[in-house]
C-alpha cells in the first residue's frame, strides 16, 4: 500500500507529466535535490523550516542541488538579460520560458512532497492549499543580479500581486531581514509616536544558494523584507558572510484585472 508521500508523487506525475520531458537545461524535478549522481535513487525530500515569529514565512534550504543551481543559473544567463552592466533586473509576464515553467512545477512539488522541521507545526503547510493548486501557480517572474554591496530596500510587494510569493536564491549567500512595526498593545507599553517607530520586530533569515523562500498571508502583507549587503550588515552567528555576486528569481501571480 502506498503511503501519503507516494500518493502525492503519483498525483503530481499524473497532473503535470514526467519532468524528463523538460528541456535538458532546465532544473529538472528528477534531480533537483540531492547529489544528482545518476544512480537512479530517489532524491531527498524538500526540508521545510517555519521561520519562528513570522507567520506565513517558510524556508526550504535544500530546494535545488548544486547541479540544478548551475542549470538554472545557465538558463537565466542564456536569456541575455544581463549581457551588460547597465541591466540588473528583468521581468516576464504570462508567457514563461520553459525553465521558469519547470521551476514553478518544482516549487509545487517541493510543497507536496516534503518533510517539515520538528520545530514547526506538523499540520501546517508551506503554502495554503488554495494558493498551491491555483492555475497558474505563478505568471510573473523577476530575475535580479546583485553585485557585492548591492541589496534591496525594505518593502512590501505591490498589491497588484496575489498572495503567495516564492524567492529562489543563487550564488552568494545573504541575510534577508523581515521587519514589522509593533503596536503598543503587542508590547504592553505606552509609547509616543517617535518611540513607536523604534518598536519594530526584526527577524533575520539566512538565504543559502539553492534555497527557496515562500511568503503568504501575514508575512506577505504586513511584513517588509530587505537585504542590506553593505559591510557589517551581513553577519550570521557572529561571522560576516563573504559577499559575491548574487542572483535571485522571484515568482508571483498577478491579481485578475477588474471587469471593464
C-alpha positions in Angstrom: 0.0 0.0 0.0 1.4 3.4 -1.0 1.9 6.0 1.8 0.8 9.6 1.6 4.1 10.8 0.1 3.9 8.1 -2.7 0.3 9.1 -3.4 1.3 12.7 -3.7 4.2 11.8 -6.1 1.9 9.8 -8.3 -0.7 12.6 -8.3 1.9 15.1 -9.4 3.1 12.8 -12.2 -0.4 12.3 -13.4 -1.2 16.1 -13.2 2.0 17.5 -14.6 3.7 14.7 -16.5 7.2 13.3 -16.2 9.8 16.0 -15.8 12.2 14.0 -18.0 10.3 15.6 -21.0 11.6 19.1 -19.9 14.4 21.0 -21.5 17.8 19.5 -20.6 19.0 22.8 -19.4 16.1 23.3 -17.0 16.4 22.4 -13.3 14.6 19.0 -13.7 12.5 17.6 -11.0 14.3 14.3 -11.3 17.4 15.5 -9.6 16.5 19.0 -8.2 17.8 18.0 -4.8 20.5 15.6 -3.6 23.6 14.6 -5.4 22.1 14.1 -8.8 24.7 11.4 -9.5 22.5 9.4 -11.9 22.4 6.4 -9.7 18.6 6.1 -10.1 18.0 6.5 -6.3 15.2 8.7 -5.1 16.1 12.3 -4.4 15.9 13.8 -1.0 12.6 15.3 0.1 12.3 19.1 0.4 13.1 20.1 4.0 11.0 23.0 5.2 11.5 25.2 8.2 8.8 27.5 9.5 10.5 30.8 10.5 9.7 31.4 14.1 7.9 34.6 14.9 6.9 35.4 11.3 3.6 33.8 10.3 3.4 32.6 6.8 7.2 32.6 6.2 8.8 29.2 5.2 12.4 28.4 4.2 13.5 25.3 2.2 17.3 25.3 2.4 17.7 22.2 0.1 15.3 23.2 -2.7 17.9 22.9 -5.5 21.0 20.7 -5.7 24.3 22.3 -6.8 23.9 20.7 -10.2 20.4 22.3 -10.6 21.6 25.6 -9.3 24.1 25.6 -12.1 21.5 24.6 -14.6 19.1 27.3 -13.5 21.8 30.0 -13.5 22.9 29.0 -17.0 19.3 29.2 -18.2 18.8 32.7 -16.7 22.1 33.8 -18.2 21.2 32.5 -21.7 18.2 34.8 -21.8 20.7 37.6 -22.4 19.0 39.9 -19.9 22.3 40.7 -18.1 24.7 40.9 -21.0 25.9 44.3 -19.9 26.4 46.0 -16.5 23.6 48.5 -17.3 20.9 45.9 -16.6 20.5 44.0 -13.4 16.8 43.2 -13.4 14.4 41.5 -15.9 10.7 40.8 -15.7 8.5 38.4 -17.6 4.7 38.3 -17.5 2.4 35.5 -18.6 4.5 33.5 -21.1 7.3 32.0 -19.1 10.5 30.5 -20.6 10.5 26.7 -20.3 13.0 26.8 -17.4 10.7 29.1 -15.4 7.7 26.8 -16.0 9.8 23.9 -14.7 10.9 25.9 -11.7 7.2 26.7 -10.9 6.5 23.0 -11.0 9.4 22.3 -8.7 8.0 24.8 -6.2 4.7 23.0 -6.1 6.3 19.6 -5.8 8.6 20.7 -3.0 5.5 21.7 -1.0 3.6 18.5 -1.8 6.5 16.0 -1.2 8.3 17.4 1.8 9.3 17.0 5.4 8.5 19.6 8.0 11.1 20.6 10.6 10.3 19.2 14.0 10.2 22.7 15.4 7.3 23.5 13.0 3.6 22.7 13.3 3.3 19.4 11.6 -0.2 20.3 10.5 1.0 23.5 8.8 1.8 23.7 5.1 4.4 26.0 3.5 1.7 27.3 1.1 -2.0 27.3 1.7 -3.8 24.7 -0.5 -6.0 27.3 -2.2 -2.8 29.0 -3.4 -0.9 25.8 -4.1 -3.4 24.5 -6.6 -4.4 27.7 -8.3 -3.7 27.8 -12.1 -1.3 29.1 -12.9 0.6 29.0 -9.7 2.7 31.9 -10.9 2.5 34.1 -14.0 5.1 36.8 -13.3 8.8 36.5 -12.6 11.7 38.8 -11.7 15.3 37.9 -12.2 17.8 40.1 -10.4 21.6 40.2 -10.3 23.3 41.9 -7.4 27.0 42.9 -7.2 28.7 42.7 -3.8 27.3 45.5 -1.6 24.0 45.7 -3.6 20.7 44.7 -2.0 17.1 45.7 -1.7 15.4 48.3 0.4 12.7 47.3 2.9 9.4 46.9 1.1 6.1 45.0 0.9 5.4 43.7 -2.6 2.8 45.6 -4.6 -0.9 44.8 -4.1 -1.2 44.2 -7.8 0.1 40.7 -7.0 -1.8 38.0 -5.3 -0.9 36.2 -2.1 1.9 33.6 -2.3 5.4 34.7 -3.4 8.4 32.5 -4.0 12.1 33.5 -4.0 14.9 31.3 -5.2 18.5 32.3 -4.3 21.6 31.5 -6.3 25.3 32.2 -6.0 26.3 34.3 -3.0 24.5 33.6 0.4 22.9 36.6 2.1 20.8 37.5 5.1 17.3 38.8 4.4 15.7 40.8 7.2 11.9 40.8 7.8 10.5 43.7 9.8 7.1 44.6 11.2 6.1 47.6 13.3 5.0 46.6 16.7 1.9 48.2 18.3 1.7 49.4 21.9 -0.7 46.7 22.7 1.7 44.0 21.5 4.5 45.1 23.7 2.3 46.2 26.6 3.7 49.8 26.8 2.5 53.3 26.2 4.8 54.9 23.7 5.0 58.3 21.9 4.8 58.3 18.1 8.5 58.7 17.9 9.2 55.8 20.3 6.7 53.6 18.5 8.8 53.9 15.3 11.6 52.2 17.2 9.3 49.3 18.3 9.9 47.0 15.4 10.2 43.3 15.1 13.2 42.3 13.1 13.9 38.7 12.1 16.9 37.6 10.1 16.8 34.7 7.6 19.9 33.1 6.0 19.4 32.5 2.3 21.9 30.0 1.1 22.5 29.1 -2.6 19.7 26.8 -3.9 17.3 27.8 -1.1 13.6 28.7 -1.6 11.5 31.1 0.5 7.7 31.1 0.4 5.7 34.1 1.7 2.0 34.0 2.3 -0.6 35.6 4.5 0.7 37.8 7.3 4.3 38.0 6.1 3.3 38.8 2.5 1.0 41.7 3.5 2.2 43.0 6.9 6.0 42.4 7.0 8.6 44.3 5.0 11.7 42.4 3.7 15.1 43.8 2.8 18.7 42.8 2.1 21.4 45.2 3.2 24.7 43.9 1.8 26.8 46.8 2.9 29.9 46.0 5.0 28.9 45.0 8.6 25.3 44.2 7.8 25.7 40.6 6.7 26.6 38.9 9.9 25.4 35.4 10.8 26.2 33.7 14.1 28.9 36.2 14.8 30.6 35.8 11.4 30.4 38.1 8.4 29.3 36.5 5.2 31.7 36.8 2.3 29.8 38.7 -0.4 29.9 37.9 -4.0 27.5 38.1 -7.0 24.0 37.0 -6.1 21.2 36.1 -8.4 17.6 35.6 -7.4 14.4 34.5 -9.2 11.1 35.7 -7.7 7.8 34.2 -8.8 4.4 35.9 -8.2 0.9 35.9 -9.6 -0.9 39.0 -10.9 -4.3 39.8 -9.5 -7.1 39.5 -12.0 -7.9 42.6 -13.9 -11.1 44.3 -12.8 -14.1 43.9 -15.2 -14.4 46.8 -17.6 
